Amino acid sequence: MSLISVNNLTFGYEGSYNNIFEDVTFNIDTDWKLGLIGRNGKGKTTFLKLLQGKFDYRGTISKSVDIDYFPFDITDKNRMSIEIVNEIAPNVQDWEIIKELNLLNTDTNILYRNFTLLSGGEQAKVLLISLFLKVNNFLLIDEPTNHLDIETRNSLVSYLERKKGFLLVSHDRNFLDKVVNHIISINNTNIEIQQGNFSSWKENKDKQDNFEKLANEKLQKDIDRLDIASKNTAKWSNEIEKTKNKKYNLEAKIDKGYVGHKSAKMMKKSKVMEQRIEKAINEKTNLLKNVDKNESLKILPLESKKNQLILANNLQIKYNEKTIFSPIFFEVTNGDRVAIIGKNGIGKSSILKLIIGKEIQYVGKLKVVNNLKISYISQSTEDLKGSLKTFTEDNKIDESIFKAMLSKMGFSKIDFDTNINDMSEGQKKKVLIAKSISEQANIYIWDEPLNYIDLLTRIQIEDAILKYKPTLIFVEHDEAFIKKVATKVIEVE
C-alpha cells in the first residue's frame, strides 16, 4: 500500500489575515478513488496546487508516487493528438492508447487529427487517457465535466469506474456517486475523509449537523437554567449571611456558626453550578463549527398576464446557411421550467440567445410575448470585472439584496471586497446567479448556470426554484438538477 501523508499542513496566502489550512493531518491511499468537495473559495484548487508542490507551506506532504494534474497544460496544441499522447506518456505502445480510447467509446481516428480541431470533450478524453497511461502516478482530476454534455459525461463515468488512484474535483452529484469510493471534504475548520460516495457523505453530514444542532439547543437550555439557579443560590447565600448581623430580642439566641455554615454551603453549591455552566459552554463552542447554514435563497418572479410566453414551431438554428439540428417544437407557459439538452455544439445556447433577441439566423417560427421581462445568465464569465458595488450599479440591481444572496451562497466579508477579476470561476458564476435572482422577471433564462458551482449551492438553488416556482428555461448538463427542477425537457438532435 502506498500513501500520500499530509502532516500538520498550514498554509495561507501572503497578505491574508486567515490561513486556508491550519495544522491539517490525514493520509490518502493511492489506490483510492477520491472525490474532493467543499464550498467555492474553501481551498480545493489551493489544495491541489499544494499536492503538486507549487506553494511553500508549513508541515509536510510526503508521497511515493508522481502527482499529475488534469487538464494537462499543452505547450503546442497545433499538433496531431497522437503526438501529444506520446509526449505526456512516452514509451507507451499504440495498442495501449487504442485500448484506452475504446474504453471511452471514442473513435481512434481522433488520434490522427489536429488537437485544436477536436471538440472540448474529445480534447478532454485525449488528455485523460494520456495521464492514466503514465506509470506510478496519482492523478488530480480538476472538474472534468464542466461544459461537457450528458453523453460525454456518461462515457467518462464508464471509464473512471475502471480506474483507481485519483482525486476528482467535481460538483456533479451523479458523477461523484458513480465513480468515487471515498470523499475528502474541506469543511469550515478541518479536512475530513469518509469512505463512500457523495450521497453517503451527505447523509452522514446531515445526521451529524442535526445531532450538533439538537445538542447545541439542549446545552443552551442547560446553561440558561443553571445560570438562573446559580444566581438564585448565590443570592440566598448572601441573604443567609446577612442574618448573622441582625438584632433580635434578648430571648432569641442566634447560632452564628450554623448560619455561616449554611451560607458557605449555599455558596459552594453556586460555585458548582458555575463550573457546570463553564463546562456546558466549552462543549457548546465545539459544536456547529462545520455546520453549513444552507440558508434559503429568494427569487421574486413576476407573473405575466398572458399564460403562453414562448412558442417555437419547427424551429432550427442556421450557421452559414445550414441548419444544425432537426426541427423542434416547444411552448413555455407561466410556471414552466424547461430544460434544453443535447450534445455540445448542437446549438442549445443559440436557442436561448435567439429568445432574448440576439441576431441569430433561424428557420421556422418563434413567438415571444411582447414586453416580457427577462433575466439572463450567460454561459461565459469573461466580461465580469470591477467591484461588486460597481457591478450592482451597472446592472441596476439592489445592492443589499444582491449581497444577501451572495452571503447565503457562502461569500465571506473578504470576498465582498475582492475585485471580480480576482475571484474563482465558481464565485463569478455565483455573482451571475445572485444578479439574476435579485431581479424581478417574468422568465429566467440560464445558460449552463452551474458550471464551477459547489454542490451545497446547487442544492440551495434547486430548493429556491422549487419554492418560488419561477418560469425558467435553462441549458444544463447536471442530470440531478434537471431531474429535480425541470417540468419539461426539450432534446435537441
NUSE-396424 format. One line per field, with one value per residue (C-alpha): x negated, y negated, z negated; residue in three letters. Coordinates in pm, 1 decimal, always signed. Last residue first. Layout:
<rs>
x = X | ... $
y = Y | ... $
z = Z | ... $
residuo = ala | ... $
</rs>
This chain:
<rs>
x = +3068.5 | +3205.0 | +3386.9 | +3651.2 | +3724.7 | +4033.3 | +4113.8 | +3745.8 | +3637.7 | +3517.9 | +3446.7 | +3257.1 | +3050.6 | +2963.1 | +2872.4 | +2624.9 | +2577.2 | +2760.8 | +2935.0 | +3217.2 | +3563.4 | +3740.0 | +4077.5 | +4019.6 | +4160.8 | +4075.1 | +4019.1 | +3899.9 | +3663.1 | +3530.2 | +3468.9 | +3279.8 | +3062.8 | +2977.6 | +2893.1 | +2658.6 | +2503.1 | +2423.9 | +2269.9 | +2026.8 | +2077.0 | +1796.6 | +2051.5 | +2399.1 | +2551.9 | +2518.2 | +2716.9 | +2996.1 | +3313.1 | +3541.8 | +3894.6 | +4139.8 | +3861.8 | +3782.8 | +3407.5 | +3214.9 | +3236.7 | +3044.7 | +2775.8 | +2715.4 | +2679.2 | +2426.8 | +2223.2 | +2240.4 | +2088.1 | +1801.6 | +1751.0 | +1724.7 | +1478.2 | +1257.3 | +1248.5 | +964.0 | +1149.0 | +1446.4 | +1230.5 | +1240.8 | +1401.2 | +1714.3 | +1493.6 | +1321.7 | +1658.4 | +1732.8 | +1939.5 | +2100.9 | +2415.5 | +2616.3 | +2367.9 | +2409.0 | +2787.8 | +2751.9 | +2507.2 | +2765.2 | +3047.4 | +2833.8 | +2703.4 | +3046.8 | +2991.6 | +2929.3 | +2681.4 | +2408.2 | +2475.8 | +2470.9 | +2143.3 | +1986.0 | +2062.0 | +1931.3 | +1600.9 | +1460.6 | +1486.8 | +1717.7 | +1698.3 | +1522.0 | +1795.7 | +1938.2 | +2250.6 | +2465.5 | +2737.2 | +3047.9 | +3335.5 | +3624.5 | +3915.0 | +4156.8 | +4263.8 | +4409.8 | +4469.4 | +4210.5 | +4307.2 | +4052.5 | +4134.6 | +3935.0 | +3591.0 | +3305.2 | +3019.5 | +2928.3 | +2935.2 | +2984.7 | +3335.7 | +3354.8 | +3520.8 | +3249.1 | +2978.9 | +3151.0 | +3175.3 | +2811.7 | +2706.0 | +2859.0 | +2697.0 | +2563.5 | +2210.6 | +2205.6 | +2468.6 | +2827.0 | +3045.0 | +3288.0 | +3453.5 | +3788.1 | +3931.0 | +4290.5 | +4463.1 | +4634.2 | +4625.4 | +4333.1 | +4403.6 | +4197.6 | +4137.8 | +3803.1 | +3682.1 | +3366.6 | +3033.8 | +2762.1 | +2947.0 | +2708.6 | +2692.9 | +2354.3 | +2497.5 | +2874.6 | +3085.9 | +3398.2 | +3750.7 | +4034.5 | +4269.0 | +4142.8 | +4392.7 | +4296.0 | +4498.4 | +4828.4 | +5022.8 | +5058.6 | +5081.4 | +4727.1 | +4642.5 | +4323.8 | +4069.0 | +3916.4 | +3648.9 | +3509.7 | +3221.8 | +3270.4 | +2981.0 | +2757.4 | +2626.8 | +2333.5 | +2238.3 | +1861.6 | +1819.1 | +2166.7 | +2039.2 | +1705.9 | +1820.7 | +2115.8 | +1898.3 | +1697.5 | +2021.9 | +2152.4 | +1828.4 | +1847.9 | +2210.5 | +2119.2 | +1843.0 | +2091.0 | +2329.9 | +2051.4 | +1978.8 | +2345.4 | +2347.3 | +2037.7 | +2219.8 | +2516.5 | +2287.0 | +2099.6 | +2428.0 | +2542.0 | +2209.6 | +2222.7 | +2576.9 | +2479.2 | +2177.5 | +2380.4 | +2626.2 | +2855.7 | +3023.5 | +3368.2 | +3475.9 | +3298.2 | +3498.0 | +3320.0 | +3061.8 | +2939.6 | +2568.9 | +2582.8 | +2896.7 | +2684.7 | +2511.0 | +2846.2 | +2929.8 | +2589.2 | +2629.7 | +2984.3 | +2849.2 | +2573.7 | +2835.2 | +3060.5 | +2771.0 | +2665.9 | +3023.4 | +3072.6 | +2740.1 | +2808.1 | +3136.3 | +2986.8 | +2683.2 | +2900.0 | +3125.6 | +2818.4 | +2678.7 | +3001.8 | +3010.8 | +2645.9 | +2704.1 | +3000.0 | +2792.8 | +2497.4 | +2710.6 | +2873.7 | +2532.9 | +2404.5 | +2710.9 | +2692.0 | +2321.8 | +2377.0 | +2645.8 | +2430.3 | +2130.5 | +2345.8 | +2476.1 | +2129.9 | +1967.2 | +1832.9 | +1546.4 | +1501.6 | +1212.9 | +1228.3 | +1043.9 | +1092.5 | +1246.5 | +1510.2 | +1502.9 | +1288.7 | +1438.3 | +1248.6 | +1492.8 | +1401.3 | +1526.8 | +1560.2 | +1703.2 | +2084.1 | +2176.8 | +1933.2 | +2083.6 | +2439.7 | +2356.4 | +2185.1 | +1975.8 | +1648.4 | +1292.3 | +1152.8 | +855.2 | +710.6 | +559.2 | +817.2 | +968.5 | +1248.8 | +1529.7 | +1331.3 | +1404.1 | +1775.2 | +1818.8 | +1622.2 | +1860.8 | +2153.4 | +2011.8 | +1976.7 | +2344.9 | +2456.6 | +2278.8 | +1946.2 | +1921.9 | +1762.4 | +1731.1 | +1355.8 | +1364.5 | +998.6 | +865.8 | +560.0 | +392.2 | +160.1 | -128.9 | -337.3 | -324.4 | -161.9 | +123.7 | +376.0 | +231.8 | +258.7 | +610.7 | +726.8 | +558.3 | +714.2 | +1056.7 | +1056.0 | +964.9 | +1256.8 | +1499.3 | +1380.2 | +1420.4 | +1113.4 | +974.3 | +701.4 | +567.2 | +508.1 | +645.7 | +466.4 | +552.6 | +914.2 | +935.2 | +949.2 | +1325.9 | +1423.4 | +1619.2 | +1414.5 | +1285.1 | +1207.6 | +989.9 | +790.6 | +740.0 | +624.5 | +358.3 | +237.5 | +227.4 | +10.8 | -255.4 | -352.5 | -720.9 | -639.5 | -316.7 | -269.5 | -469.5 | -329.8 | +28.1 | -52.2 | -196.7 | +111.7 | +330.1 | +173.1 | +17.3 | +126.2 | +168.3 | -189.5 | -251.7 | +11.3 | +101.8 | +263.2 | +627.3 | +577.3 | +283.6 | +13.0 | -145.7 | -428.4 | -414.4 | -598.2 | -442.8 | -517.5 | -341.6 | -495.4 | -420.8 | -441.4 | -381.7 | -555.2 | -339.4 | -350.2 | -438.1 | -176.6 | +4.9 | +6.0 | +156.0 | +440.2 | +503.1 | +518.7 | +774.7 | +993.4 | +937.8 | +1270.0 | +1342.6 | +1633.5 | +1775.9 | +1621.7 | +1574.9 | +1286.5 | +1394.0 | +1138.2 | +1088.5 | +847.9 | +542.2 | +309.3 | +425.3 | +460.4 | +344.0 | +450.4 | +318.3 | +417.7 | +246.4 | +438.6 | +545.5 | +677.1 | +487.9 | +652.9 | +544.9 | +427.8 | +128.4 | -61.6 | +172.8 | +224.3 | +98.1 | +61.4 | +19.1 | -45.5 | -108.4 | +20.0 | -72.8 | -20.9 | -24.3 | -127.1 | +0.0 $
y = -1645.5 | -1895.4 | -1738.0 | -1953.1 | -1856.2 | -1985.0 | -2027.1 | -2062.5 | -2112.1 | -1785.9 | -1573.7 | -1857.6 | -1919.8 | -1550.4 | -1529.6 | -1818.7 | -1901.4 | -2237.0 | -2465.9 | -2659.2 | -2799.5 | -2914.6 | -3040.9 | -3092.3 | -2841.5 | -3017.7 | -2705.0 | -2459.8 | -2718.2 | -2812.5 | -2447.8 | -2382.9 | -2692.7 | -2586.0 | -2233.5 | -2378.4 | -2592.9 | -2279.6 | -2109.3 | -2385.3 | -2595.8 | -2551.8 | -2524.7 | -2556.0 | -2831.2 | -2644.1 | -2909.5 | -3048.1 | -3218.4 | -3346.3 | -3449.8 | -3712.1 | -3888.9 | -4050.8 | -4072.1 | -3962.2 | -3602.0 | -3703.5 | -3908.2 | -3636.5 | -3381.4 | -3596.1 | -3665.4 | -3294.7 | -3218.2 | -3452.0 | -3275.0 | -2938.6 | -3076.2 | -3197.9 | -3570.0 | -3801.7 | -3969.4 | -4026.8 | -4250.6 | -4120.7 | -4332.4 | -4115.7 | -3803.9 | -3928.3 | -3959.9 | -3598.4 | -3465.3 | -3126.8 | -3118.1 | -3288.3 | -3575.7 | -3604.0 | -3629.6 | -3896.7 | -4082.1 | -4105.8 | -4205.0 | -4483.4 | -4603.5 | -4631.1 | -4584.1 | -4845.3 | -4634.2 | -4899.8 | -4997.1 | -4636.9 | -4568.1 | -4888.2 | -4773.8 | -4423.6 | -4573.9 | -4563.1 | -4290.8 | -4030.7 | -4009.9 | -3671.4 | -3498.6 | -3295.2 | -3077.1 | -3388.1 | -3427.7 | -3613.0 | -3777.8 | -3850.7 | -4096.3 | -4015.9 | -4336.5 | -4145.9 | -3771.3 | -3561.3 | -3377.3 | -3165.8 | -3016.6 | -2804.0 | -2894.1 | -3051.7 | -3301.4 | -3453.5 | -3826.5 | -3832.0 | -3894.4 | -3711.4 | -3410.5 | -3390.1 | -3386.6 | -3094.4 | -2898.2 | -2981.8 | -2832.0 | -2498.4 | -2495.9 | -2141.0 | -2236.6 | -2006.2 | -1734.1 | -1788.0 | -1923.6 | -2213.8 | -2211.9 | -2391.5 | -2506.0 | -2602.1 | -2832.7 | -3054.4 | -2887.7 | -2788.9 | -2615.6 | -2365.7 | -2233.9 | -2134.7 | -2091.6 | -1876.8 | -2041.0 | -2246.7 | -2414.0 | -2536.3 | -2893.5 | -2953.3 | -2853.2 | -2817.5 | -2744.0 | -2534.2 | -2589.6 | -2373.5 | -2567.2 | -2756.5 | -2926.9 | -3149.3 | -3323.2 | -3132.9 | -3228.8 | -3600.8 | -3847.5 | -3754.1 | -3678.6 | -3839.8 | -3616.2 | -3710.8 | -3452.1 | -3401.0 | -3183.2 | -2980.1 | -2947.7 | -2643.3 | -2715.7 | -2484.0 | -2307.2 | -2273.3 | -2480.4 | -2381.8 | -2233.5 | -2272.9 | -2601.1 | -2420.8 | -2175.7 | -2466.5 | -2646.6 | -2332.7 | -2301.9 | -2669.0 | -2626.3 | -2316.7 | -2515.7 | -2793.8 | -2536.7 | -2404.8 | -2764.2 | -2815.7 | -2496.9 | -2621.4 | -2948.0 | -2757.2 | -2550.7 | -2862.9 | -3028.5 | -2720.6 | -2701.3 | -3072.0 | -3039.0 | -2738.3 | -2917.9 | -3231.1 | -3037.9 | -3328.7 | -3343.6 | -3482.5 | -3597.1 | -3932.7 | -4034.6 | -4005.0 | -4234.1 | -4128.7 | -4062.1 | -3688.4 | -3733.1 | -3893.7 | -3562.6 | -3399.5 | -3672.1 | -3639.4 | -3262.5 | -3307.4 | -3543.9 | -3299.4 | -3023.1 | -3244.6 | -3339.6 | -2976.7 | -2861.1 | -3126.8 | -3039.6 | -2668.4 | -2702.7 | -2923.3 | -2695.9 | -2383.1 | -2540.0 | -2634.4 | -2283.2 | -2130.6 | -2363.8 | -2287.7 | -1914.1 | -1940.2 | -2139.1 | -1903.3 | -1594.8 | -1765.6 | -1851.5 | -1497.3 | -1341.0 | -1583.5 | -1511.2 | -1135.1 | -1156.3 | -1393.6 | -1158.2 | -861.3 | -1059.8 | -1186.4 | -843.7 | -610.5 | -605.7 | -932.5 | -1181.3 | -1512.1 | -1841.3 | -2095.1 | -2421.5 | -2527.8 | -2195.5 | -2068.7 | -1729.1 | -1419.9 | -1159.4 | -795.9 | -530.5 | -752.8 | -685.0 | -656.9 | -885.9 | -1152.2 | -1172.1 | -1172.0 | -1456.2 | -1676.7 | -1933.7 | -1762.2 | -1755.7 | -1404.8 | -1258.9 | -958.5 | -615.2 | -383.7 | -319.4 | -102.3 | -325.9 | -614.9 | -498.9 | -432.2 | -770.5 | -945.7 | -795.4 | -922.1 | -1272.8 | -1263.6 | -1170.6 | -1435.6 | -1721.5 | -1858.6 | -2228.9 | -2142.8 | -1765.4 | -1736.3 | -1948.8 | -1903.3 | -1548.5 | -1503.6 | -1181.9 | -966.4 | -835.8 | -521.9 | -466.0 | -703.7 | -567.1 | -734.7 | -1072.1 | -1009.8 | -864.8 | -1186.5 | -1421.5 | -1254.7 | -1234.5 | -1602.3 | -1700.8 | -1494.7 | -1660.3 | -2009.1 | -1928.8 | -1843.6 | -2087.9 | -2216.2 | -1860.9 | -1819.8 | -1483.8 | -1149.0 | -1046.1 | -1145.6 | -846.6 | -620.7 | -676.2 | -700.9 | -454.5 | -567.9 | -215.0 | -206.8 | -514.5 | -332.5 | -24.8 | -243.3 | -401.3 | -63.5 | +71.9 | -224.3 | -133.7 | -373.2 | -467.1 | -832.8 | -923.7 | -1301.6 | -1345.7 | -1030.9 | -1146.3 | -1488.7 | -1332.1 | -1110.5 | -1422.0 | -1566.7 | -1905.2 | -2268.2 | -2234.5 | -2339.1 | -2398.6 | -2157.0 | -2207.6 | -1887.3 | -1918.8 | -1716.4 | -1715.5 | -1460.2 | -1369.8 | -1118.1 | -847.6 | -782.5 | -1073.9 | -1304.5 | -1634.0 | -1805.0 | -2097.9 | -2466.5 | -2573.0 | -2691.3 | -2668.7 | -2476.1 | -2137.8 | -1946.0 | -1848.9 | -2217.8 | -2305.2 | -2056.9 | -2204.1 | -2556.5 | -2442.6 | -2297.8 | -2594.9 | -2694.4 | -2953.1 | -2761.0 | -2532.4 | -2190.1 | -1857.4 | -1631.2 | -1288.2 | -1015.0 | -689.1 | -515.3 | -317.9 | -599.5 | -559.5 | -912.5 | -1007.0 | -1291.1 | -1593.2 | -1961.6 | -2215.1 | -2513.1 | -2531.2 | -2845.6 | -3063.7 | -3390.4 | -3754.6 | -3726.7 | -3933.6 | -3631.3 | -3339.9 | -3097.0 | -2746.1 | -2504.2 | -2130.1 | -1946.3 | -1619.2 | -1516.7 | -1162.9 | -1032.6 | -659.3 | -344.9 | +0.0 $
z = +3201.5 | +2946.1 | +2653.0 | +2484.8 | +2122.7 | +1940.0 | +1569.6 | +1482.2 | +1118.7 | +964.3 | +1272.1 | +1436.3 | +1122.5 | +1085.6 | +1455.8 | +1435.6 | +1804.8 | +1808.1 | +2054.8 | +1893.4 | +1945.9 | +1628.9 | +1514.1 | +1142.8 | +891.6 | +562.5 | +350.4 | +617.0 | +765.5 | +421.1 | +327.2 | +650.7 | +598.8 | +242.3 | +366.3 | +626.2 | +351.1 | +149.3 | +453.2 | +549.0 | +863.4 | +1121.1 | +1407.5 | +1255.8 | +1470.3 | +1802.2 | +1991.6 | +1772.5 | +1895.6 | +1618.9 | +1717.2 | +1599.9 | +1412.5 | +1080.1 | +1044.6 | +736.7 | +863.9 | +1175.3 | +1002.0 | +742.5 | +1024.2 | +1212.0 | +896.5 | +811.4 | +1150.9 | +1066.1 | +732.2 | +906.3 | +1159.5 | +873.9 | +798.4 | +899.2 | +1188.9 | +955.0 | +733.9 | +376.8 | +102.6 | +83.9 | +77.1 | -242.8 | -417.6 | -320.3 | -28.5 | -103.4 | +109.5 | -165.4 | -157.2 | +219.3 | +180.5 | -88.2 | +136.4 | +416.8 | +180.6 | +28.2 | +366.4 | +529.3 | +902.6 | +1169.0 | +1369.7 | +1377.7 | +1016.4 | +893.9 | +1077.4 | +945.2 | +590.3 | +663.7 | +773.4 | +1125.2 | +1387.6 | +1539.6 | +1919.7 | +1915.2 | +1714.1 | +2002.8 | +2004.4 | +1985.2 | +1723.5 | +1843.9 | +1657.0 | +1894.9 | +1866.7 | +2147.9 | +2318.6 | +2613.9 | +2587.4 | +2776.3 | +3094.0 | +3276.4 | +3614.4 | +3857.0 | +3986.0 | +3795.6 | +3813.1 | +3477.8 | +3407.6 | +3030.9 | +2900.7 | +2568.7 | +2736.3 | +3005.1 | +2738.3 | +2566.3 | +2891.4 | +2968.3 | +2636.2 | +2736.8 | +3082.5 | +3129.7 | +3024.1 | +2722.7 | +2744.3 | +2634.5 | +2353.3 | +2313.4 | +1970.8 | +1938.9 | +1606.2 | +1673.0 | +1422.7 | +1680.9 | +2022.0 | +2242.8 | +2569.8 | +2764.4 | +3114.4 | +3260.9 | +3618.7 | +3650.1 | +3572.4 | +3739.6 | +4027.8 | +4295.9 | +4428.4 | +4266.1 | +3927.8 | +3906.3 | +3598.0 | +3649.6 | +3514.0 | +3644.3 | +3412.7 | +3108.0 | +2875.7 | +2584.6 | +2311.2 | +2311.4 | +1999.4 | +2066.0 | +1777.9 | +1675.0 | +1314.5 | +1191.6 | +1021.0 | +684.8 | +608.0 | +257.6 | +141.6 | -173.8 | -414.0 | -392.3 | -742.6 | -690.0 | -1011.8 | -1041.2 | -1357.5 | -1483.3 | -1811.6 | -1990.5 | -2149.5 | -2307.8 | -2497.2 | -2640.4 | -2734.4 | -2906.6 | -3108.6 | -3209.5 | -3317.8 | -3521.1 | -3690.2 | -3768.8 | -3918.1 | -4142.7 | -4252.8 | -4345.7 | -4551.7 | -4733.1 | -4804.8 | -4951.5 | -5172.7 | -5285.4 | -5388.2 | -5583.2 | -5765.2 | -5846.4 | -5983.2 | -6195.8 | -6336.6 | -6404.1 | -6626.4 | -6711.8 | -7054.8 | -7097.8 | -7444.1 | -7408.6 | -7107.2 | -6763.9 | -6604.0 | -6257.4 | -6198.2 | -6138.3 | -5923.6 | -5647.7 | -5574.8 | -5498.3 | -5245.2 | -5080.0 | -5042.7 | -4905.6 | -4638.2 | -4544.1 | -4512.8 | -4298.6 | -4068.9 | -4030.0 | -3961.8 | -3689.7 | -3525.6 | -3555.9 | -3366.0 | -3090.9 | -3051.9 | -3040.9 | -2776.3 | -2570.5 | -2613.0 | -2482.3 | -2178.9 | -2095.2 | -2129.2 | -1891.1 | -1639.3 | -1678.6 | -1610.0 | -1310.7 | -1164.8 | -1221.4 | -1057.3 | -763.7 | -717.2 | -728.7 | -459.1 | -253.6 | -277.9 | -171.6 | +125.6 | +221.3 | +232.1 | -35.3 | -285.7 | -468.2 | -479.7 | -669.9 | -627.3 | -905.9 | -1025.4 | -772.4 | -587.6 | -302.8 | -228.0 | -114.6 | +11.6 | +72.0 | +316.5 | +623.4 | +973.2 | +968.1 | +680.7 | +795.8 | +1145.8 | +1013.4 | +774.1 | +1035.0 | +849.1 | +935.4 | +807.6 | +852.5 | +667.2 | +846.3 | +791.1 | +943.7 | +1285.6 | +1424.9 | +1292.7 | +1441.1 | +1796.4 | +1752.3 | +1581.9 | +1856.8 | +2115.2 | +1905.6 | +1902.8 | +2281.6 | +2320.7 | +2069.3 | +2247.4 | +2125.7 | +2031.6 | +1694.0 | +1658.2 | +1591.2 | +1273.3 | +1170.6 | +1197.3 | +974.1 | +1086.0 | +879.8 | +1086.9 | +1090.4 | +1469.5 | +1717.5 | +1929.2 | +1698.9 | +1796.7 | +2169.9 | +2134.0 | +1966.0 | +2213.5 | +2517.8 | +2348.8 | +2252.1 | +2608.8 | +2739.4 | +2497.6 | +2588.3 | +2957.7 | +3162.3 | +3419.2 | +3183.5 | +3142.6 | +3517.9 | +3621.2 | +3624.4 | +3270.0 | +3334.7 | +3570.0 | +3263.0 | +3242.2 | +2875.4 | +2664.3 | +2362.5 | +2300.4 | +2673.4 | +2624.4 | +2356.1 | +2576.3 | +2867.5 | +2648.1 | +2524.8 | +2881.1 | +2983.7 | +2726.8 | +2447.5 | +2440.0 | +2363.2 | +2178.7 | +2198.5 | +2521.3 | +2680.3 | +2612.7 | +2761.0 | +3073.8 | +3112.5 | +3099.4 | +3411.6 | +3349.6 | +3305.8 | +2932.0 | +2852.9 | +2481.2 | +2352.5 | +1984.6 | +1857.2 | +1753.8 | +1538.4 | +1298.9 | +1230.8 | +897.1 | +903.2 | +637.5 | +308.3 | +122.1 | -169.2 | -240.5 | -543.7 | -773.7 | -689.2 | -330.1 | -14.6 | +294.3 | +625.8 | +476.1 | +677.6 | +357.8 | +261.1 | +600.0 | +546.7 | +200.2 | +343.7 | +601.6 | +326.1 | +91.4 | -64.0 | +208.6 | +359.7 | +91.2 | +49.7 | +226.8 | +331.2 | +459.5 | +407.7 | +595.2 | +358.5 | +470.7 | +360.6 | +0.0 | -136.2 | -487.7 | -718.0 | -913.9 | -892.8 | -1125.0 | -983.3 | -619.0 | -448.4 | -693.5 | -793.0 | -768.2 | -407.7 | -296.6 | -166.9 | -107.3 | -392.9 | -456.5 | -746.7 | -697.6 | -1025.2 | -841.4 | -498.0 | -400.8 | -46.1 | -91.3 | +97.2 | +0.0 $
residuo = glu | val | glu | ile | val | lys | thr | ala | val | lys | lys | ile | phe | ala | glu | asp | his | glu | val | phe | ile | leu | thr | pro | lys | tyr | lys | leu | ile | ala | asp | glu | ile | gln | ile | arg | thr | leu | leu | asp | ile | tyr | asn | leu | pro | glu | asp | trp | ile | tyr | ile | asn | ala | gln | glu | ser | ile | ser | lys | ala | ile | leu | val | lys | lys | lys | gln | gly | glu | ser | met | asp | asn | ile | asn | thr | asp | phe | asp | ile | lys | ser | phe | gly | met | lys | ser | leu | met | ala | lys | phe | ile | ser | glu | asp | ile | lys | asn | asp | glu | thr | phe | thr | lys | leu | ser | gly | lys | leu | asp | glu | thr | ser | gln | ser | ile | tyr | ser | ile | lys | leu | asn | asn | val | val | lys | leu | lys | gly | val | tyr | gln | ile | glu | lys | gly | ile | ile | leu | lys | leu | ile | ser | ser | lys | gly | ile | gly | asn | lys | gly | ile | ile | ala | val | arg | asp | gly | asn | thr | val | glu | phe | phe | ile | pro | ser | phe | ile | thr | lys | glu | asn | tyr | lys | ile | gln | leu | asn | asn | ala | leu | ile | leu | gln | asn | lys | lys | ser | glu | leu | pro | leu | ile | lys | leu | ser | glu | asn | lys | asp | val | asn | lys | leu | leu | asn | thr | lys | glu | asn | ile | ala | lys | glu | ile | arg | gln | glu | met | val | lys | ser | lys | lys | met | met | lys | ala | ser | lys | his | gly | val | tyr | gly | lys | asp | ile | lys | ala | glu | leu | asn | tyr | lys | lys | asn | lys | thr | lys | glu | ile | glu | asn | ser | trp | lys | ala | thr | asn | lys | ser | ala | ile | asp | leu | arg | asp | ile | asp | lys | gln | leu | lys | glu | asn | ala | leu | lys | glu | phe | asn | asp | gln | lys | asp | lys | asn | glu | lys | trp | ser | ser | phe | asn | gly | gln | gln | ile | glu | ile | asn | thr | asn | asn | ile | ser | ile | ile | his | asn | val | val | lys | asp | leu | phe | asn | arg | asp | his | ser | val | leu | leu | phe | gly | lys | lys | arg | glu | leu | tyr | ser | val | leu | ser | asn | arg | thr | glu | ile | asp | leu | his | asn | thr | pro | glu | asp | ile | leu | leu | phe | asn | asn | val | lys | leu | phe | leu | ser | ile | leu | leu | val | lys | ala | gln | glu | gly | gly | ser | leu | leu | thr | phe | asn | arg | tyr | leu | ile | asn | thr | asp | thr | asn | leu | leu | asn | leu | glu | lys | ile | ile | glu | trp | asp | gln | val | asn | pro | ala | ile | glu | asn | val | ile | glu | ile | ser | met | arg | asn | lys | asp | thr | ile | asp | phe | pro | phe | tyr | asp | ile | asp | val | ser | lys | ser | ile | thr | gly | arg | tyr | asp | phe | lys | gly | gln | leu | leu | lys | leu | phe | thr | thr | lys | gly | lys | gly | asn | arg | gly | ile | leu | gly | leu | lys | trp | asp | thr | asp | ile | asn | phe | thr | val | asp | glu | phe | ile | asn | asn | tyr | ser | gly | glu | tyr | gly | phe | thr | leu | asn | asn | val | ser | ile | leu | ser | met $
</rs>
